[in-house]
């Protein structure tokens, strides 16, 4: 297989997993919002504030997790592309970190 074929395969796999991860996390966020809306319709004002805070925490948590997953996928695809082109950025970063730490 040529380098271009491997790059294309890596990009397609990265995009598919990235889109699937994003869709799944948005589905979780949608389910959390629906459950919160149902609970808000059934209870009083004090509990409404508590549930609103819980909903905000869940939304932030899901957004952070989705950002981490998408970032990891994009980083992996970029690392593969750079390695295939002879740029060994991961080794350079590890050497720099080891130099800063003093290992």
N, C-alpha and C positions, 0 to 999 in steps of 0.2 A: 504494500500500500504506500502511496506517496504521502508526503507531508501534508499536502492540501486536503487529501481525503481524510486524514486523521484529524485535521483541524476542523473540517466541516462536521465530522461525526461528533467531536467534542462539543462544538457549539450547539448542535441540535440536541444532544443529551442534556447539556447545561440549561438550555432554554426550556426543554420539556419539564425537567425537574423543578426549575425555578417557577414556571407558570403553575405547575401542579401544587407546589408548596404555597404559593401566594393564594391560589383558589381555595385550598384547604383552610388556610388561616382566616381568610375572609369569611368562609362558611362558619367557622367557629365564632368569629366576631358577630356575625349575623344572628346565630343561635343565642348568643349571650344577650344581645340587644332585644330579641324577641321575648326571652324569658324575663328580662328586666321589665319590659313594657307590660307583660301580663301581670307581674307582681305589683307593679305600680298601680294598675287599674283596680287591684283588689284590696289594697291596704291604705292606711291613713297617711297624714303628712309627715309625721316623725319618721316612720319607717321608709317613706319615700326618699327622704334625704339620705338615709343610711344606704338604701339600695342604689341611689344615684352615685354615691361615692364608690360603692363596690363595682358598679358598671364602669365608671371611669378608670378604676384600677385594672379591671379586666381588659378594657380597650387598650390601655397603655401597654400592658403586659403582652398582649397578642401582637401589637405593632412592633414591639422590641424583638420578640421572637421571630416574626416574619422578616424583619430587617436583618437579623443575624443569619437566618437561613439563606436569604437571597444574597447577602454579602459573601457568605461562604461559597456559594455556587459560582458567583461571578468571579471571585478570587481564584477558585480552582481552575476555571476555564481560562482566565488570563494567565495563570501560572503555566498551564499546559501550552498555551500559545507561545509564551516567552521561552519556555524550555525547548520547544521544537525549533525555534529560531536561534538557539544558541545563547540566549540571555539567561543566566542562572541567577536570577534576582533573589531567590529564597536563600541560596548559599551566602550571598553578599549580606543579606539582612541578618542571618544567624551569626556571621563573623562580626558584624558591627555590634550586635547585642552582646556577644561574648567579650568583645573588646571593652565595651562600656562597663559591663559587670566586672571584668577583670579576671576572667577564667583563662 
